[in-house]
């Protein structure tokens, strides 16, 4: 087993070398045609090596309860100010309903109570942030595979997209909440979104988590629902999920790269 892990680390480090070097100047490099192609080559190599060495059911490492981090720092958005989100949060999300639609035969709309009544999975895993830190937490939620089976995907389905409540910016300028003079923000709101393919969607550790460390998921960590896709980096773990959409391609979403940060130069496949 140790030899296998060492081989995996070696191959992954070799495959990701160009990407790692590129990310040191990501903002500058990603803005050029050469930079975009370099990042794409690194991502393609990472995806190829990951899928070559791991079976679809290979599990990310799970830990004992004694390993749970006493201070699991939140990152990204920690308190969405969107009106619809604040209204739900003020009612402890009692009015929340997850929408699951797109390329499915039986679209779903499920309350938190309905999600909690479904078979659940609890796992203690390590969250690895692209910023360089890690924390271990316990997550409980609904396996995404169960929801997709319930909705009955159509044959042309290829990806699962997670649409979130939190507005990151406004198209055409303007920040969330308006300016100091109290003017309304201008432009179309750009909300966080992420996507994964069906290999990761049906992985046994991919869940929509509604609890963390045995308690209801805190707002700072993505209440009422967040994605846990344990074989990828932290920015793939979308928080504040309001809708799950099954699609056959990613080109019509955002800038066509498959996620908010991917549209800004990050890799779509962030395997670890």
C-alpha positions as CSV (number, residue, x, y, z in Angstrom):
1,X,0.0,0.0,0.0
2,X,2.8,2.4,0.9
3,X,4.5,1.8,-2.5
4,X,1.2,2.5,-4.2
5,X,0.8,5.8,-2.4
6,X,4.4,6.8,-3.1
7,X,3.9,6.1,-6.8
8,X,0.7,8.1,-6.8
9,X,2.4,11.1,-5.2
10,X,5.3,10.9,-7.6
11,X,3.0,10.8,-10.7
12,X,0.7,13.5,-9.3
13,X,3.7,15.8,-8.5
14,X,5.1,15.2,-12.0
15,X,1.7,15.8,-13.7
16,X,1.0,18.9,-11.7
17,X,4.5,20.5,-12.0
18,X,3.7,22.8,-14.8
19,X,0.4,23.9,-13.2
20,X,2.0,24.5,-9.8
21,X,4.7,26.6,-11.4
22,X,2.1,28.5,-13.4
23,X,-0.1,29.2,-10.4
24,X,2.7,31.2,-8.7
25,X,1.9,34.0,-11.2
26,X,-1.7,32.9,-11.8
27,X,-3.3,36.3,-12.2
28,X,-0.8,37.3,-14.9
29,X,-0.5,34.0,-16.6
30,X,-4.2,33.1,-16.7
31,X,-4.8,36.3,-18.7
32,X,-2.8,35.1,-21.7
33,X,-3.6,32.5,-24.3
34,X,-0.4,30.6,-23.5
35,X,-1.2,30.7,-19.8
36,X,-4.7,29.4,-20.3
37,X,-3.4,26.5,-22.4
38,X,-0.7,25.7,-19.8
39,X,-3.2,25.6,-17.0
40,X,-5.5,23.4,-19.1
41,X,-2.7,21.0,-19.8
42,X,-1.9,20.7,-16.1
43,X,-5.6,20.1,-15.3
44,X,-5.9,17.4,-18.1
45,X,-2.8,15.6,-16.7
46,X,-4.1,15.8,-13.1
47,X,-7.5,14.4,-14.1
48,X,-5.9,11.6,-16.2
49,X,-3.5,10.5,-13.5
50,X,-6.2,10.6,-10.8
51,X,-8.6,8.5,-12.8
52,X,-5.8,6.1,-13.9
53,X,-4.7,5.4,-10.3
54,X,-8.0,5.6,-8.5
55,X,-11.1,3.4,-9.0
56,X,-14.4,5.2,-9.0
57,X,-15.0,3.9,-5.5
58,X,-11.5,4.7,-4.0
59,X,-12.1,6.6,-0.8
60,X,-10.5,9.7,0.6
61,X,-8.9,9.0,4.0
62,X,-11.4,9.1,6.9
63,X,-10.3,9.9,10.5
64,X,-11.4,9.1,14.0
65,X,-13.4,11.6,16.0
66,X,-10.3,12.4,18.1
67,X,-8.7,14.0,15.0
68,X,-11.5,16.6,14.4
69,X,-10.0,20.1,14.3
70,X,-11.0,22.2,17.3
71,X,-11.0,25.3,15.1
72,X,-12.2,24.6,11.5
73,X,-11.7,27.9,9.9
74,X,-14.4,29.0,7.3
75,X,-13.3,30.5,4.1
76,X,-14.8,32.2,1.0
77,X,-18.2,33.7,1.7
78,X,-19.1,33.3,5.4
79,X,-22.3,35.4,5.7
80,X,-24.3,35.9,2.5
81,X,-26.2,39.2,2.4
82,X,-28.6,38.1,-0.4
83,X,-32.2,39.0,0.5
84,X,-33.6,35.6,-0.2
85,X,-30.9,33.9,1.8
86,X,-31.3,36.2,4.8
87,X,-35.1,35.6,4.8
88,X,-34.5,31.8,5.0
89,X,-31.8,32.1,7.6
90,X,-34.1,34.2,9.7
91,X,-36.5,31.3,9.8
92,X,-33.8,28.7,10.6
93,X,-34.2,27.6,7.0
94,X,-37.7,26.1,7.7
95,X,-38.9,27.4,4.3
96,X,-35.9,26.1,2.4
97,X,-36.4,23.6,-0.5
98,X,-33.6,22.2,-2.7
99,X,-34.4,22.1,-6.4
100,X,-33.0,19.3,-8.4
101,X,-33.7,19.7,-12.1
102,X,-32.2,19.8,-15.6
103,X,-31.7,16.5,-17.5
104,X,-33.9,14.4,-15.2
105,X,-37.1,12.6,-15.7
106,X,-38.5,13.4,-12.2
107,X,-37.5,16.9,-11.0
108,X,-37.3,17.2,-7.2
109,X,-38.1,19.9,-4.7
110,X,-37.0,18.7,-1.2
111,X,-37.3,20.5,2.2
112,X,-34.5,20.1,4.8
113,X,-36.8,17.8,6.7
114,X,-37.3,15.6,3.6
115,X,-33.5,15.5,3.0
116,X,-32.8,14.6,6.7
117,X,-35.4,11.8,6.4
118,X,-33.4,10.1,3.6
119,X,-30.6,7.6,4.2
120,X,-27.5,9.6,5.3
121,X,-23.8,9.2,5.4
122,X,-21.4,10.6,8.1
123,X,-17.7,10.9,7.4
124,X,-14.7,12.6,9.1
125,X,-12.4,13.9,6.4
126,X,-9.7,16.5,5.8
127,X,-10.5,19.7,4.0
128,X,-7.5,20.9,1.9
129,X,-7.7,24.6,0.9
130,X,-5.9,25.9,-2.1
131,X,-4.6,28.6,0.2
132,X,-2.4,26.0,1.9
133,X,-4.2,25.0,5.1
134,X,-6.1,21.9,6.1
135,X,-8.7,21.1,8.8
136,X,-10.5,17.9,9.7
137,X,-14.3,17.9,10.2
138,X,-17.2,15.5,10.5
139,X,-19.9,15.9,7.8
140,X,-23.4,14.3,7.7
141,X,-25.7,14.5,4.7
142,X,-27.5,12.9,1.8
143,X,-25.4,10.9,-0.7
144,X,-25.7,12.9,-4.0
145,X,-26.0,9.5,-5.8
146,X,-29.3,8.8,-4.0
147,X,-30.8,12.2,-5.1
148,X,-29.7,11.6,-8.7
149,X,-31.2,8.1,-8.7
150,X,-34.4,9.6,-7.2
151,X,-34.6,12.1,-10.0
152,X,-33.8,9.6,-12.8
153,X,-31.1,11.2,-15.0
154,X,-31.6,11.2,-18.7
155,X,-29.0,9.4,-20.9
156,X,-27.4,12.6,-22.1
157,X,-26.5,13.8,-18.6
158,X,-22.7,14.4,-18.1
159,X,-22.3,16.9,-15.3
160,X,-23.9,18.1,-12.1
161,X,-24.0,21.8,-11.4
162,X,-24.5,23.4,-7.9
163,X,-26.1,26.8,-7.9
164,X,-25.6,28.8,-4.7
165,X,-27.3,31.6,-2.8
166,X,-24.2,33.9,-2.3
167,X,-23.7,36.7,-4.8
168,X,-20.0,37.3,-5.4
169,X,-20.2,40.4,-7.6
170,X,-22.4,42.1,-10.1
171,X,-21.9,42.0,-13.9
172,X,-21.0,45.4,-15.2
173,X,-19.5,46.6,-11.9
174,X,-20.8,47.2,-8.4
175,X,-20.5,45.4,-5.2
176,X,-23.1,43.5,-3.2
177,X,-25.2,45.8,-1.0
178,X,-24.7,49.0,-3.1
179,X,-22.3,51.9,-2.4
180,X,-21.8,54.2,0.5
181,X,-24.5,56.6,-0.8
182,X,-27.1,53.8,-0.5
183,X,-27.5,53.3,-4.2
184,X,-28.6,49.9,-5.4
185,X,-25.9,47.8,-7.0
186,X,-25.8,47.8,-10.8
187,X,-25.8,44.9,-13.2
188,X,-26.7,41.2,-13.0
189,X,-25.8,39.4,-9.8
190,X,-23.1,36.7,-10.3
191,X,-23.7,33.9,-7.8
192,X,-21.3,31.2,-6.8
193,X,-21.6,28.0,-8.7
194,X,-19.6,24.7,-9.1
195,X,-19.8,21.5,-11.1
196,X,-18.5,17.9,-11.1
197,X,-18.7,15.0,-13.5
198,X,-20.7,11.9,-12.9
199,X,-17.7,9.9,-11.7
200,X,-17.5,12.2,-8.7
201,X,-21.2,12.7,-8.4
202,X,-21.7,9.0,-7.8
203,X,-18.7,8.6,-5.5
204,X,-19.8,7.2,-2.1
205,X,-18.2,10.1,-0.2
206,X,-19.9,12.9,-2.3
207,X,-22.7,14.2,-0.1
208,X,-24.9,17.3,0.3
209,X,-24.1,18.0,4.0
210,X,-26.6,19.5,6.4
211,X,-24.6,18.9,9.6
212,X,-21.1,19.5,10.8
213,X,-19.5,17.9,13.8
214,X,-22.9,16.6,15.0
215,X,-24.7,20.0,14.8
216,X,-26.7,21.8,12.2
217,X,-24.4,23.2,9.5
218,X,-23.4,26.7,10.6
219,X,-23.9,29.7,8.3
220,X,-20.2,30.3,8.0
221,X,-19.7,26.8,6.7
222,X,-22.5,26.8,4.1
223,X,-25.9,26.4,5.7
224,X,-28.4,24.9,4.9
225,X,-26.5,22.7,2.4
226,X,-23.0,22.3,1.2
227,X,-21.2,19.9,-1.2
228,X,-18.6,17.5,0.1
229,X,-16.6,16.0,-2.7
230,X,-13.8,14.6,-0.7
231,X,-11.2,13.9,-3.4
232,X,-11.0,17.5,-4.5
233,X,-9.7,20.8,-3.1
234,X,-11.8,23.1,-0.9
235,X,-13.1,25.5,-3.5
236,X,-15.0,22.6,-5.1
237,X,-17.0,22.2,-1.9
238,X,-19.8,24.6,-2.9
239,X,-21.6,26.2,0.1
240,X,-25.2,27.7,0.4
241,X,-26.6,25.3,-2.3
242,X,-30.1,26.2,-3.5
243,X,-30.3,24.2,-6.8
244,X,-28.7,21.1,-8.3
245,X,-28.9,21.0,-12.1
246,X,-28.0,18.0,-14.3
247,X,-26.5,19.1,-17.7
248,X,-24.8,17.7,-20.8
249,X,-22.1,20.4,-20.9
250,X,-20.8,23.5,-19.1
251,X,-20.4,26.0,-21.9
252,X,-23.6,27.8,-21.2
253,X,-22.8,28.5,-17.5
254,X,-20.9,31.6,-16.4
255,X,-17.8,32.0,-18.6
256,X,-18.1,28.3,-19.6
257,X,-15.3,26.9,-17.4
258,X,-17.6,25.1,-14.9
259,X,-17.3,27.2,-11.7
260,X,-17.0,30.7,-10.3
261,X,-13.3,30.4,-9.6
262,X,-12.6,28.3,-12.7
263,X,-14.0,31.2,-14.7
264,X,-11.2,33.2,-13.1
265,X,-8.3,30.9,-13.8
266,X,-8.6,28.0,-11.4
267,X,-8.5,24.4,-12.5
268,X,-11.9,22.7,-13.0
269,X,-10.6,19.4,-11.8
270,X,-8.9,20.0,-8.4
271,X,-8.1,16.4,-7.4
272,X,-5.9,15.6,-4.4
